[in-house]
Amino acid sequence: MKELVIQTDRVKANLALIRKRAGDAVIYAVLKGNAYGLGLLPMARVLRENGIKNFALTDVEDAIAMRGAGFDTEEILMLRSTTDPEYIEALAEYNLVGTIGSYDAALAVAGVADRRGSVIEAHIEVDTGMGRSGFLPSEMDKMISVYRNIPNVALTGIYTHFAKAFASEKVTRAQAEAFEGVVDKLHRAGIDPGIMHAANSSALFNYDFCRYDGVRIGSAITGRVPTRMKFGLQPVGTLRADIAEVRWLTKGCTVGYGGVYRAKKPVRIAIIPVGYADGFCVKKEPDSYTPRETLMGMLSTLKRGLLRRKVYVRVGQSRAKVIGHVGMLHTVVDVTNIDCAPGDIVTMDANPIYCGAVPKRYE
């Protein structure tokens, strides 16, 4: 048996901290990526039961699933600007709030709305440095034209996305100022852009200058904000499995691929049916480097090697060290001094994003 256990009490505690930081700002619960690996619908239900009425997603299939599960009146903001007609049709069909990040996207949304004889609600996205989608601050004429000249589209909000809120106040403040400059120009043009939102989890907890009318929070709900300080947030989601086997190894025996661990004396081991295919000891591989990032990555790898980083799991109430390389579906731990047997429960931390098909259970 193995499962990813999601602690509802931790979700509630994290939500209380989020509310305290957000103040009067509307909280958009971002549940992209299957709610960061925690399960879209069960997490959405927990949040709704605790007062969340606004959600944000990226994939339209997720929004359709939520509507089908009874989320009929909640606002669902779709964080993708696109000209894809099927995506836009879903906005209208399922009463979703779209994102318009270009003039072409605005025309595409208006075209679908016109064919259906309906009005599609949307927010304007401004690209202040994320570089993925959105109007550039220099494209004020296009933005104003969308507000004034595009029919069948109800523009009820405007937002941007911070690129380095987890690491740089300077960069984040510059993005916020650029965003505020756009909104100010819209106001001076006689346009009310609606609800204004920018802060993600890192920005909400790191800074006080960018809460605006709403905040979009995902990783803080999971308690796994990518910052050095955790702000009292509790990580949600724990891998749990039964011990499959317990046995003794004699002195000189090796463990796992590569034989990197060699027993210096007789050792009692427990085999746990969990590995990197289940998300244990898995993290995102760096995919792009600046020279500074390259150097920092090399130093981090060297530090881990010199310190011989150890990984532990919990066998009952005891801490057990992982020995040898973690396999695809097996992990071996030293239980020489731990009273345990096959069937006993082992718990370990893993980022739910990487836990894939591991069955999930809310408690």
ABEGO torsion letter per residue (X at the ends): XBBBBBBAAAAAAAAAAAAAAAEABBBBBBABGGGGGAEAAAAAAAAAAAGBABBBBABAAAAAAAAAAGBAABBBBBABBBABAAAAAAAAAAGBBBBBABAAAAAAAAAAAAAAGBBBBBBBBBBAGAGABEBBAAAAAAAAAAAAABBGBBBABBBBBBAAAAABAAAAAAAAAAAAAAAAAAAAAGBBAEBBBABBAAAAAABAAAAEABBBBAAAAAGBBBBABAGGBBBBEBBBBBBABBBBBBBGBBBEBGGABBBABBBBBBBBBBBAAAGBGBBBBBABBBAAAAAAAAAAAAAAAAAGBBBBBBBEABBBBBBEBBBAABBBBBAAABBBBBGBBBBBBBBAAAAEABBBBBX
